[in-house]
Amino acid sequence: MKRLKINTWTGILDIVNCFLFAISWLVIFSSAFSDASNGGNSTDSVATFFYVMAWIGVVLNVVALIQSHKHGISLVGSVLGIIGSALFGLTAAMAFPAIVVLIVAAVFIMLQHPSKSYEDKNIHPQNM
């Protein structure tokens, strides 16, 4: 079984997003307080950055899911990555569950275990 670079990069992005989502509330609230005192409007652009990162995570996990399926790699990490990134992408209020799901997703996607059907084909070639 071939290790896919897309899975490695997706796992790294999932870990980066965990850190971003962990600090997102602090950054957004500090930006909101800064806007209130300065009369600015930077909160929208700060929040947009975090949402864009979440949706980039969704897209990259979908690509990793497709490539993993083609190469007989377990899809658990990619599916959890899609769910975790989408949780935050829909609302920042789901930051904590998204972080937990993304940590588990990063572990599974970096392991790159063969899928059960791939193992079955290699163990019992007559079933192909």
PyMOL commands that set and color helices and strands:
alter all, ss='L'
color gray80, all
select helices_A, chain A and resi 5-38+43-70+76-90+92-111+116-123+125-127
alter helices_A, ss='H'
color red, helices_A
deselect
rebuild
show_as cartoon
